[in-house]
Every structure is written in structure tokens, then in C-alpha cells.
Amino acid sequence: MDLLEQYKQQRPDAFQERKPAPADAHGREYGAMIRMAMRLSGGRIRDARQANYTLLVTAVVVGFVALLFFFGIPGSAPTHVNTINP
């Protein structure tokens, strides 16, 4: 028996035709992040343009929060530290 035939018998799902990725009106396929955003939105995001804006806003918010953690929140640091004099 040929090795390929044996594999076809063991894994028939590997040789089934896959459905194409979702595409826009011009036939361009969406990227993985856009498809994920559309899927996770529960139907609120209907097209790639909305998904792009959502991903952009998410990136800006995450970047802003990261900057706050990196530089610290203004006014939250103590102004002086009490030390014990020897």
C-alpha cells in the first residue's frame, strides 16, 4: 500500500476541500485579526472597516494604559520617604 493512500484512509478530513476565508466585495480576503474581531464581536462588527477601527482604538487604549504603567500615574507616588537616621 502506498504511504499516501494509507494517510488518506487514516485522515480523510485532511483531503476535504476547505471553504475559503471570508472576503470583501472586491474579493480580498480578511486578515486573521480582522476575522477574529468580527467573530468575537458577536455580530456587532459587520465589515472589515469597522473591524479595523475597532482594532485601532483597542491598540491606542492598550498603549495608553501601558504608558501609564511605565511612567506611573501622576500624583500616586509618595512625595518623600521617611528614613531612620542612624
Secondary structure, DSSP 8 states (H G I E B T S, - for coil): --HHHHHHHH-GGGGS------B-TTS-B--HHHHHHHHHTTTS--SHHHHHHHHHHHHHHHHHHHHHHHH--TT-S-S-------
